[in-house]
């Protein structure tokens, strides 16, 4: 089954690490250029997806705002 998403920011990545907590999981994925994205998802979702280091995934980013900061 193929899924399509309305979110335009879909980035191909590989799972670099999965740290399971009691309720949440921290999933670090690495993009092709070496940049990393950290995602906090429920432990149940991480287990349901059976995420493992090296898995190919799609990081889907949907946000209503993006904050920008500068050094003063």
N, C-alpha and C positions, 0 to 999 in steps of 0.2 A: 504494500500500500504506500503510495507516494502522498506526501502532504505538501500543501502550499500554504504560505502564511502571508498575511497582509503587511507584516513588518518588512521594510525594505532593507534594513541592516542585518543581513545574514552573512556570517563569516565562517568559512571552512576552517576547522581547527582540529588539533589532536589533544586528547586528554593528557595533561602532564602530571596531575596528582588529584587524588580524591581523599579528603579527610572527613571521616564520618563522626559526627557528634551525636549526642543523645537524641536531638530533635532535628538539627540542621546538618547540612553537608557543605563543605567548601570544595568547589571544583575549579581547578586551575587548568585553563586550556591555552595552547600555544598556536599562534597564527603562523602562516608560512614564512613571514619575515622575522620571526622570533619574538614578536610582542606577545605579552601574556594578558589574558582577561581572567578575572576571578569572579565566579558566580556562587552565590549563596542560594541553595535550593533545599527543599526538605530532604531529610534522610530517606523518607519513604520514596520520593521521586528518584533519588540517586540509586537506590536499591532496585526500583522498578525498571529503570533504564539499564541496570547492570553495568554501570560505567566502570571502565578499567583503564589504567595507564596505557596509552598508545591507541586507544579507540579513536576513530574518525568521527567527528561530530560537527554540528552546525550551531554556532552561537548566534542566537536570534535576539537582537536588541530592540526593544520597543520602549520608548520613553517620551513623556510629554515635555520634559525640560532637560537641558544640558547646562551645567554650570561651568563658567570659565573663571580662572584665577590668574593673577599675575604677582610676581615678586615686587615688593616695594623697596 
